[in-house]
Amino acid sequence: MITIREERSEDIPAIRRVNQQAFGQTEEADIIDSLRESCDDLLSLVAVSEGRVVGHVLFSPAQIEGEHGSLAGVGLAPMAVLQEYQMQGIGSRLVEEGLGRLRETSCPFVVVLGHPEYYPRFGFVPASRYGVRCEWEVPDEVFQILPLDAEQLQGISGVAKYRSEFGTAV
């Protein structure tokens, strides 16, 4: 039985372990810790099995900046599940829960830098279809956007930027 809920302070060490194990490095965990310290506007969800944090997803502020203005939305990153719990739908449940919560707000879009075979199942499409490109040099198909409020997104194009804590994470 997997439960999805918002992170609690006691989850912080486990979230760090999940991300370190899933990515095989500390960079993502370090970014999460930095964001937690500097940004009050995060949606951080955990997947819990028998009292153990086995997965994590973070949504943080992102901005599309272009010649016709800018628009604040959200970036999905990172998303991690412990190896022994992968391929069980836990990552999908984390993403779906987060997107569901964001739909209840006035969030106009979510961007993700991720696998082009995985994220379309949630409605993500290449961001270039909306005239949006990533601030980093990445293949077109891996930088994706999910419009949550197409009306707010209308007429906005340009460069999508994550928070500075991501630095040159790519």
Contacts in CASP RR format, 6 or more apart in sequence:
PFRMAT RR
TARGET T0000
AUTHOR 0000-0000-0000
METHOD contacts of the structure
MODEL  1
MITIREERSEDIPAIRRVNQQAFGQTEEADIIDSLRESCDDLLSLVAVSE
GRVVGHVLFSPAQIEGEHGSLAGVGLAPMAVLQEYQMQGIGSRLVEEGLG
RLRETSCPFVVVLGHPEYYPRFGFVPASRYGVRCEWEVPDEVFQILPLDA
EQLQGISGVAKYRSEFGTAV
1 49 0 8 1.000
1 50 0 8 1.000
2 47 0 8 1.000
2 48 0 8 1.000
2 49 0 8 1.000
2 54 0 8 1.000
2 88 0 8 1.000
2 90 0 8 1.000
2 93 0 8 1.000
3 47 0 8 1.000
3 48 0 8 1.000
3 49 0 8 1.000
4 45 0 8 1.000
4 46 0 8 1.000
4 47 0 8 1.000
4 48 0 8 1.000
4 93 0 8 1.000
4 94 0 8 1.000
4 97 0 8 1.000
5 45 0 8 1.000
5 46 0 8 1.000
5 48 0 8 1.000
6 43 0 8 1.000
6 44 0 8 1.000
6 45 0 8 1.000
6 46 0 8 1.000
7 15 0 8 1.000
7 44 0 8 1.000
7 45 0 8 1.000
7 46 0 8 1.000
7 56 0 8 1.000
11 46 0 8 1.000
11 53 0 8 1.000
12 33 0 8 1.000
12 36 0 8 1.000
14 46 0 8 1.000
14 52 0 8 1.000
14 53 0 8 1.000
15 29 0 8 1.000
15 32 0 8 1.000
15 44 0 8 1.000
15 46 0 8 1.000
15 53 0 8 1.000
15 56 0 8 1.000
16 29 0 8 1.000
16 32 0 8 1.000
16 33 0 8 1.000
17 53 0 8 1.000
18 53 0 8 1.000
18 54 0 8 1.000
18 55 0 8 1.000
18 56 0 8 1.000
18 80 0 8 1.000
18 81 0 8 1.000
18 82 0 8 1.000
19 28 0 8 1.000
19 29 0 8 1.000
19 32 0 8 1.000
19 56 0 8 1.000
19 78 0 8 1.000
19 80 0 8 1.000
20 26 0 8 1.000
20 28 0 8 1.000
20 29 0 8 1.000
21 80 0 8 1.000
21 82 0 8 1.000
21 83 0 8 1.000
22 28 0 8 1.000
22 80 0 8 1.000
22 81 0 8 1.000
22 82 0 8 1.000
22 83 0 8 1.000
23 29 0 8 1.000
23 78 0 8 1.000
23 80 0 8 1.000
27 169 0 8 1.000
28 78 0 8 1.000
28 80 0 8 1.000
28 169 0 8 1.000
31 78 0 8 1.000
31 165 0 8 1.000
31 166 0 8 1.000
31 169 0 8 1.000
32 44 0 8 1.000
32 56 0 8 1.000
32 58 0 8 1.000
32 78 0 8 1.000
34 165 0 8 1.000
35 42 0 8 1.000
35 58 0 8 1.000
35 60 0 8 1.000
35 163 0 8 1.000
35 165 0 8 1.000
36 42 0 8 1.000
36 44 0 8 1.000
38 163 0 8 1.000
38 165 0 8 1.000
39 60 0 8 1.000
39 61 0 8 1.000
39 163 0 8 1.000
39 165 0 8 1.000
41 60 0 8 1.000
41 61 0 8 1.000
42 58 0 8 1.000
42 59 0 8 1.000
42 60 0 8 1.000
43 58 0 8 1.000
43 59 0 8 1.000
43 60 0 8 1.000
43 74 0 8 1.000
43 98 0 8 1.000
43 101 0 8 1.000
43 102 0 8 1.000
44 56 0 8 1.000
44 57 0 8 1.000
44 58 0 8 1.000
44 59 0 8 1.000
45 56 0 8 1.000
45 57 0 8 1.000
45 58 0 8 1.000
45 94 0 8 1.000
45 97 0 8 1.000
45 98 0 8 1.000
46 53 0 8 1.000
46 55 0 8 1.000
46 56 0 8 1.000
46 94 0 8 1.000
47 53 0 8 1.000
47 54 0 8 1.000
47 55 0 8 1.000
47 56 0 8 1.000
47 81 0 8 1.000
47 85 0 8 1.000
47 90 0 8 1.000
47 91 0 8 1.000
47 93 0 8 1.000
47 94 0 8 1.000
48 54 0 8 1.000
49 85 0 8 1.000
54 81 0 8 1.000
54 82 0 8 1.000
54 85 0 8 1.000
54 90 0 8 1.000
55 80 0 8 1.000
55 81 0 8 1.000
55 82 0 8 1.000
55 85 0 8 1.000
55 90 0 8 1.000
55 91 0 8 1.000
55 94 0 8 1.000
56 78 0 8 1.000
56 79 0 8 1.000
56 80 0 8 1.000
56 81 0 8 1.000
56 94 0 8 1.000
57 76 0 8 1.000
57 78 0 8 1.000
57 79 0 8 1.000
57 80 0 8 1.000
57 91 0 8 1.000
57 94 0 8 1.000
57 95 0 8 1.000
57 98 0 8 1.000
58 76 0 8 1.000
58 77 0 8 1.000
58 78 0 8 1.000
58 79 0 8 1.000
59 74 0 8 1.000
59 75 0 8 1.000
59 76 0 8 1.000
59 98 0 8 1.000
59 102 0 8 1.000
59 110 0 8 1.000
60 74 0 8 1.000
60 75 0 8 1.000
60 77 0 8 1.000
60 162 0 8 1.000
60 163 0 8 1.000
60 165 0 8 1.000
61 72 0 8 1.000
61 73 0 8 1.000
61 74 0 8 1.000
61 75 0 8 1.000
61 163 0 8 1.000
62 72 0 8 1.000
62 73 0 8 1.000
62 74 0 8 1.000
62 75 0 8 1.000
62 111 0 8 1.000
62 160 0 8 1.000
62 161 0 8 1.000
62 162 0 8 1.000
62 163 0 8 1.000
63 70 0 8 1.000
63 71 0 8 1.000
63 72 0 8 1.000
63 73 0 8 1.000
63 160 0 8 1.000
63 161 0 8 1.000
64 70 0 8 1.000
64 71 0 8 1.000
64 73 0 8 1.000
64 109 0 8 1.000
64 132 0 8 1.000
64 156 0 8 1.000
64 157 0 8 1.000
64 158 0 8 1.000
64 159 0 8 1.000
64 160 0 8 1.000
64 161 0 8 1.000
65 158 0 8 1.000
65 159 0 8 1.000
65 161 0 8 1.000
66 156 0 8 1.000
66 157 0 8 1.000
66 158 0 8 1.000
66 159 0 8 1.000
67 158 0 8 1.000
68 155 0 8 1.000
68 156 0 8 1.000
68 157 0 8 1.000
69 156 0 8 1.000
70 156 0 8 1.000
71 108 0 8 1.000
71 109 0 8 1.000
71 152 0 8 1.000
71 153 0 8 1.000
71 156 0 8 1.000
72 108 0 8 1.000
73 107 0 8 1.000
73 108 0 8 1.000
73 109 0 8 1.000
73 110 0 8 1.000
73 111 0 8 1.000
74 102 0 8 1.000
74 107 0 8 1.000
74 109 0 8 1.000
74 110 0 8 1.000
74 111 0 8 1.000
75 110 0 8 1.000
75 111 0 8 1.000
75 112 0 8 1.000
75 162 0 8 1.000
76 95 0 8 1.000
76 110 0 8 1.000
76 111 0 8 1.000
76 112 0 8 1.000
77 112 0 8 1.000
77 113 0 8 1.000
77 162 0 8 1.000
77 166 0 8 1.000
79 91 0 8 1.000
79 94 0 8 1.000
79 95 0 8 1.000
81 90 0 8 1.000
81 91 0 8 1.000
81 94 0 8 1.000
92 121 0 8 1.000
92 122 0 8 1.000
95 119 0 8 1.000
95 122 0 8 1.000
96 122 0 8 1.000
99 110 0 8 1.000
99 122 0 8 1.000
99 146 0 8 1.000
99 148 0 8 1.000
102 110 0 8 1.000
102 148 0 8 1.000
103 148 0 8 1.000
106 149 0 8 1.000
106 152 0 8 1.000
107 148 0 8 1.000
107 149 0 8 1.000
108 147 0 8 1.000
108 148 0 8 1.000
108 149 0 8 1.000
108 152 0 8 1.000
108 153 0 8 1.000
109 145 0 8 1.000
109 146 0 8 1.000
109 147 0 8 1.000
109 148 0 8 1.000
109 149 0 8 1.000
109 152 0 8 1.000
109 153 0 8 1.000
110 124 0 8 1.000
110 145 0 8 1.000
110 146 0 8 1.000
110 148 0 8 1.000
111 127 0 8 1.000
111 132 0 8 1.000
111 134 0 8 1.000
111 143 0 8 1.000
111 144 0 8 1.000
111 145 0 8 1.000
111 146 0 8 1.000
111 160 0 8 1.000
112 119 0 8 1.000
112 124 0 8 1.000
112 143 0 8 1.000
112 144 0 8 1.000
112 145 0 8 1.000
112 146 0 8 1.000
113 134 0 8 1.000
113 136 0 8 1.000
113 138 0 8 1.000
113 142 0 8 1.000
113 143 0 8 1.000
113 144 0 8 1.000
113 170 0 8 1.000
114 142 0 8 1.000
114 143 0 8 1.000
114 144 0 8 1.000
115 142 0 8 1.000
116 126 0 8 1.000
116 141 0 8 1.000
116 142 0 8 1.000
116 144 0 8 1.000
119 144 0 8 1.000
119 146 0 8 1.000
120 144 0 8 1.000
122 146 0 8 1.000
123 146 0 8 1.000
124 144 0 8 1.000
124 145 0 8 1.000
124 146 0 8 1.000
125 144 0 8 1.000
125 145 0 8 1.000
125 146 0 8 1.000
126 140 0 8 1.000
126 141 0 8 1.000
126 143 0 8 1.000
126 144 0 8 1.000
126 145 0 8 1.000
127 133 0 8 1.000
127 134 0 8 1.000
127 143 0 8 1.000
127 144 0 8 1.000
127 145 0 8 1.000
127 160 0 8 1.000
128 140 0 8 1.000
128 143 0 8 1.000
129 145 0 8 1.000
130 145 0 8 1.000
130 147 0 8 1.000
130 153 0 8 1.000
130 156 0 8 1.000
130 157 0 8 1.000
131 157 0 8 1.000
131 158 0 8 1.000
132 145 0 8 1.000
132 156 0 8 1.000
132 157 0 8 1.000
132 158 0 8 1.000
132 159 0 8 1.000
132 160 0 8 1.000
133 143 0 8 1.000
133 158 0 8 1.000
133 159 0 8 1.000
133 160 0 8 1.000
134 143 0 8 1.000
134 159 0 8 1.000
134 160 0 8 1.000
135 159 0 8 1.000
135 160 0 8 1.000
135 161 0 8 1.000
135 162 0 8 1.000
136 168 0 8 1.000
136 170 0 8 1.000
137 170 0 8 1.000
138 170 0 8 1.000
143 160 0 8 1.000
145 160 0 8 1.000
147 153 0 8 1.000
162 169 0 8 1.000
END
